[in-house]
Every structure is written in C-alpha cells, then in structure tokens.
C-alpha cells in the first residue's frame, strides 16, 4: 500500500490535539510555541503582515472516513 501523506498529517494533528487534551487553546499555544522555536533557528521565514492579494478560498480538512 502506498503511503498517504494527507492521512499521515491528519493523524499527527489528531495526536497533537490529544496530547493537548483536545483543548483548542492548548493546541493553539502548542503551535505558537513551535513557531517561535522555528523562528529562533533563523532557518525559516514567516509572513508578518497580510499579503496584498485577495485571499484564496478557505481550506478545510476533509474527512478521511470514506477511506476506511
């Protein structure tokens, strides 16, 4: 069976959420702390102001229930 990157990403997101007690504020804090850690390495660039173009349609997480 070929690996499914989207399923793997969703599984990791679910694991992080579970580790945070499924508390949205704790999940947000987790990602913000991780972002700050990445910024401090100097290896990554982050957007600090909105881009001048129209925003793309909002992406949503698709359910992978049908794949089971």
C-alpha positions as CSV (number, residue, x, y, z in Angstrom):
1,X,0.0,0.0,0.0
2,X,1.3,3.4,-1.0
3,X,1.7,5.9,1.9
4,X,-0.9,8.7,2.1
5,X,0.7,11.9,3.2
6,X,-2.6,13.6,4.0
7,X,-3.7,10.8,6.2
8,X,-0.3,11.0,8.0
9,X,-0.7,14.7,8.5
10,X,-4.2,14.3,9.9
11,X,-3.0,11.6,12.2
12,X,-0.2,13.8,13.5
13,X,-2.7,16.7,14.0
14,X,-5.0,14.4,16.0
15,X,-2.1,13.1,18.1
16,X,-1.1,16.7,18.9
17,X,-4.7,17.6,19.8
18,X,-5.0,14.5,22.0
19,X,-1.7,15.4,23.8
20,X,-3.2,18.8,24.5
21,X,-6.4,17.3,26.0
22,X,-8.4,18.3,22.9
23,X,-8.4,21.8,24.2
24,X,-8.3,24.3,21.3
25,X,-6.5,26.9,23.3
26,X,-3.7,24.5,24.4
27,X,-3.4,23.3,20.7
28,X,-3.0,26.9,19.6
29,X,-0.4,27.5,22.3
30,X,1.4,24.4,21.2
31,X,1.6,25.6,17.6
32,X,2.6,29.1,18.6
33,X,5.4,27.8,20.8
34,X,6.6,25.6,18.0
35,X,6.5,28.5,15.6
36,X,8.6,30.6,18.0
37,X,11.1,27.8,18.3
38,X,11.4,27.6,14.5
39,X,11.8,31.4,14.2
40,X,14.6,31.3,16.7
41,X,16.7,29.0,14.5
42,X,16.8,31.6,11.7
43,X,16.3,28.9,9.1
44,X,12.7,29.8,8.2
45,X,10.9,33.0,7.1
46,X,7.5,33.9,8.4
47,X,4.9,36.3,6.9
48,X,4.4,39.1,9.4
49,X,1.8,41.2,7.5
50,X,-1.1,40.4,5.2
51,X,-0.3,39.9,1.5
52,X,-1.7,42.5,-0.9
53,X,-3.7,40.0,-3.0
54,X,-7.2,38.6,-2.5
55,X,-7.2,35.6,-0.1
56,X,-7.8,32.2,-1.6
57,X,-10.9,30.2,-0.7
58,X,-10.6,28.9,2.9
59,X,-9.2,25.4,3.0
60,X,-10.9,22.9,5.2
61,X,-9.8,19.5,6.5
62,X,-11.6,16.8,4.6
63,X,-12.8,13.7,6.3
64,X,-10.9,10.5,5.6
65,X,-13.8,8.4,7.0
66,X,-14.7,7.2,3.5
67,X,-11.2,5.7,3.1
68,X,-11.7,3.2,5.9
